């Protein structure tokens, strides 16, 4: 789009179906590279990614020509097929329905990138459930707990 200028930074967070710990360290790097290819193939800019065993964080510089919903749909469906086809897990892999999308200003990027890349350290102190609810509260997003991800009890 000529003469269209934007600066949109979105952190996207989504979970493995059933919150199972299916993303193993043995293929995490390959999965992150594959997801990065999906993002760049959609003409978007990936700034950070980290796949934990049961959820994923991405920070994306989003062009206004693509909706967040369409990008997340493409990332989730293509990466699910990739994981299944590669045989990284037994059976068919799937992400849970839904996702979180949180916007940031340029001045916050370094902190968000650091946060994403240090997920293993962060999750030594805080569960994914607590982390996700903290995001919803910090961004003042109304939510009903019964519609959040399936949580392992």
Secondary structure as UniProt FT lines:
FT   TURN            2..3
FT   STRAND          9..16
FT   HELIX           17..19
FT   HELIX           25..41
FT   TURN            42..43
FT   STRAND          45..51
FT   STRAND          55..61
FT   TURN            64..65
FT   HELIX           68..86
FT   STRAND          100..104
FT   HELIX           106..108
FT   HELIX           109..117
FT   HELIX           119..122
FT   TURN            123..125
FT   HELIX           128..138
FT   TURN            139..140
FT   HELIX           145..147
//
